[in-house]
Amino acid sequence: MLAIRLIVGLGNPGREYARTRHNAGFWWLEQCAETLRVVLKPESRYYSIAGRGQTPAGEIFLLLPQTFMNASGKAVAALARFYKISPAEILVVHDELDLPPGTARLKLGGGHGGHNGLKDIAAQIGSREFWRLRLGIGHPGSKPEVVNFVLNPPRVDEAGLIEGAMHNALHVLPDLLRGDFASAMLKLHTPVK
């Protein structure tokens, strides 16, 4: 069974984007780095802010691409190729329009659903068979409003829900790191009673 060796948080670099919904992947990865005590620092050869740590399951790489969302694959492919990390050992954490705030879902493979970060990663690594942790941000209701919606901060009530979902997703990190995806999905996808 393959375990996760590379976790990628998607977002846009720069202070003006830091609080926007599109940066939910960055937010989660930064919390993940704190949890794993991994120091993140600029790594120009991977076009990223990156870190590397040890877990009971082995070595883990954390990556925040600094290429802007639409070119995220350049950073992912650079590190994955160098360390010979297969698509099935990669977890990409990203904002998800099709899920309401407060929801986090895990899945392997599939389409990009219009998400340019996922689209570029699949193109650059030559596969869609990587894991995704989808953090729900909700949908503005109409397609023309999507860009403005993702590039703005969530409302206070939404932010609390997103934070809760990110917290729940951090709880399944040990399962992800040892490759127990069934357990992670069961915990993450089962509503709390």
N, C-alpha and C positions, 0 to 999 in steps of 0.2 A: 504494500500500500504506500503510495506516494504521500509525503507530508509537504506542507507549505515551507518553502525556502526563501521566497521573496514576497513581501507585502508592499504593494504600491498604493499610495493615497493620491487620488486625483484632485486637481484644483489648478488655479492660476496663481503665479507668483506676483508679489507686489502688495503693498499695504492697501491699495484701493479695492482689492479683491478679497482681502483676508476674511471679512465677515459675510461674504455672499454665499447663497445656497449652493452654488456650483463648487464651493470649496469644502463641502462636507467630508470628502475623502481625506483632505489635508487634516481637518480637525481630528478625525478618528485616528489617523496614523500618528499624529503628535501625542495623543493619549496612549496609544499602543507603545510608542517609544518610551514614555514615562513608566508604564507598567513593566516593560521588559528591561528598563534601565539601559536603553541604547542611546548613545549620544549621536545626534544628527548634525552633520556638518557639510558645507559645500564640497561637492565632488565633480569637478569640471569634466572629467572623462566620461561621466555618466549623465551629464547635463542635469544634475540633480542636487538636492540636499539628501544625503544618505547616511546610513549607519549600519553597523553590523554587530550582532551580539550572539551570545550562546544561550540556548534554552535546554531543558532536559532532553528534548527531541533532537538537538543538534544546532547547527549554525543557522542564523536567520539574517536576512538583509531587509532593511526598510528603506523605502525610496519615495521622495517627493519630487517628481519631475519639475524642472524649472523652465520648461520649453513652451509653456502655455498649453492649455487643455488639448487643442486640436493637433498638437505634435507630441503628445505624451509617449507614443510608441518609440520614439527615438531614444529616450532615456531608458525605458524598460528593456528594449532590445539590446542596448549597449551593455547593460549589466548582466542580463540573462545569458547573452552569448559568452561574455568573459568568464562567468562562473559555471557555464554549462547547466543552466537551470531550465528545465523543460516547461512548456506552457502549463501542464497539470500541477506544477509546483509553485505556480504564481497565483496570488490572491490580489485582485484589484478592488479597491474600496472606492465607491463613487456615489454621487447623488443620483436619485432615481425619481423622475417625474411621475411614473406610473404607480407609485406607492404613496400612501398618505404619510404625513409627518408622524413619527412615533413608531414606524415600522422599519424593521431591518430584515432582509432576506438574503439567503445564501444560495448560489446556484453555480453549476459548472456549465460553461459554454453557452451557446445561444447567439442570437443576433445582438446588434448594438442598440437597437431601439431609438436610433437618431442621436445617440450620445457620441459626440465626435472623439472624445478621449478613448472610449472602448474601440471605436472604429479604427483609429490610428494604431492602437496597440495590436489588434488582430492583424492588420496589414503588415506591421513591422516585424512581428514575431512569426508571421505565416500560419497562424492558427487562432481559432476562436475558442479552443478547448482550454481556457484558463478559468479559475474560480473568480466569482464576483461576490462581493459583499455590497448589497444594494441598500443605501440609506434613503428612506422615503422623505421627499421634500414637498410632495403634493404637486398639483398641476394648476396653472393659472386659469384653465378653462378653454382657452383657444390658442391655436398654434402660433399666430403672429405675436402673442404676448410672451412666449416661452423665453426668448433671449433676455428680455428685460427682467423677467421673473427670476431666472437663475443667477443673474448678475446683480441682484439686490439681496440685502439681508432678510432672513425670515422674520415674521412678526414675533413678538415676545412669546405668545402662546405656542406658536410653531417651534420656536427655538427650544423651549422646554421639552417638547415632545421629541424633537430630533436628538437632544442631549440624552434623554431617557433611552432611546433606541440605540444610540452609540454605546451607552453604558451596558445595556443588555448584550450587545455584540462583543464587547470586551470580555464578558464572562465566558464566552465560548472560545476565546483565544487559545487556551491550553488544548482543547479538542482539535482546533485547526492546525496547531503546530505539530501535533502527533499524527495528523492525517485521519482523525476520526470524524469525518464529515457528517455521517449519519447522526451521531450524537449531537454535533453542533447544530444541525438543521432541526432536529427534534426540539432542542432547548429554545432555539431562536424562533421557530415557527409555531410553537405551541402557545396559545394565549395564556397569560397568567390569570389564574382564577382568584 
